[in-house]
Amino acid sequence: MAEAKTKPTQVSVAEFIAAVEPASKREDAPVLDALFRKVTGVEPEMWGPTIIGYGEYNTVYDSGRKVRCCRAGFSPRKAKHSLYLLPCGDDEGSKADFEALLARLGKHSLGQGGCLYVNKIGDIDLGVLEEMIALAWKNSFARYPD
């Protein structure tokens, strides 16, 4: 079975952020990092070459493949920031809460599997993002307790 590509590395988060291009994404990254640290209460680590991840969980896919993932995180990519948040728990109330927050967030787009894309942090309400991170963090423990 192939080994997961996205796993914790020994790369320094601070060194990674210092090298982010373009400069606008590099300037946004410490703000996002501070927000994720505040909400999660954990020190980040690099997951793969470009994801700044907070916490971790283990799960097993239907195929039997075991994986280890970060509970929340972001990647300051060239085009847009990719924010990795579990969008909701399994209950309809959590889904509705997350969708209500998305409606208030500001300019964004959504990708597959919980990716939230924002061009720059000036386009979004950071208070709403803080609520979204908190909801995703809480739901990650409900969904993946270990």
Secondary structure as GFF3:
##gff-version 3
##sequence-region A 1 146
A	DSSP	alpha_helix	13	19	.	.	.	ID=ss1
A	DSSP	alpha_helix	23	40	.	.	.	ID=ss2
A	DSSP	beta_strand	45	47	.	.	.	ID=ss3
A	DSSP	beta_strand	51	54	.	.	.	ID=ss4
A	DSSP	beta_strand	57	60	.	.	.	ID=ss5
A	DSSP	beta_strand	66	69	.	.	.	ID=ss6
A	DSSP	beta_strand	72	76	.	.	.	ID=ss7
A	DSSP	beta_strand	81	85	.	.	.	ID=ss8
A	DSSP	alpha_helix	92	105	.	.	.	ID=ss9
A	DSSP	beta_strand	109	110	.	.	.	ID=ss10
A	DSSP	three_ten_helix	112	114	.	.	.	ID=ss11
A	DSSP	beta_strand	115	118	.	.	.	ID=ss12
A	DSSP	three_ten_helix	121	123	.	.	.	ID=ss13
A	DSSP	alpha_helix	126	143	.	.	.	ID=ss14
###
